[in-house]
């Protein structure tokens, strides 16, 4: 069975500091991995996804994530946080069939001025 | 504009009173899904549909029904709502059923069952 664990329900960083949001997954088959962002009172939107083409994936708004099979991780990073990055971030895993998607519990990012 | 719409956005109801939350997409997507979002639990999949007249259970289907009679619509039905169904509900759609497909989410429906 697939599962996703996001370490830290809340992360706080200062504006301009590095953002690191952690995601570990469990999957018996090669996974497809996603990061979605949810801004207040909105639905989720895709930040980036791993589809086995490249282990370092670049997404929108300066975010990137690296797939590390040996560590079963897919951590999300951004070199310099901006106030507009304050949101909730969800890591998700999907199987090859794509019928089911498992989401992590989410990490709320706070950005301090 | 390509989008997923949900109605209503906010709903207060009482235990046992049947309700339907509508979901519609204008992107000609084959796959549609319903999720509920609860604090500390993230999003959990309720039901999904691979195409018209093809639906299947997700991880938390109890107390919910769905139908897919048209490609664009995927309503969620609560025949006898209970307080534990108070939640934020999202509908999503994607082009196909391959694992790499991006899902596009609606704005959410916040439901309170008294």
Interface residues (C-beta under 8 A of the other chain):
Chain A: X4 X6 X9 X31 X32 X34 X36 X41 X42 X43 X44 X45 X46 X49 X51 X90 X92 X94 X95 X96 X97 X98 X99 X100 X101 X102 X103 X104 X105 X106
Chain B: X4 X31 X33 X35 X40 X41 X42 X43 X44 X45 X48 X50 X56 X58 X59 X90 X92 X94 X96 X97 X98 X99 X100 X101 X102 X103 X105 X106 X107 X108
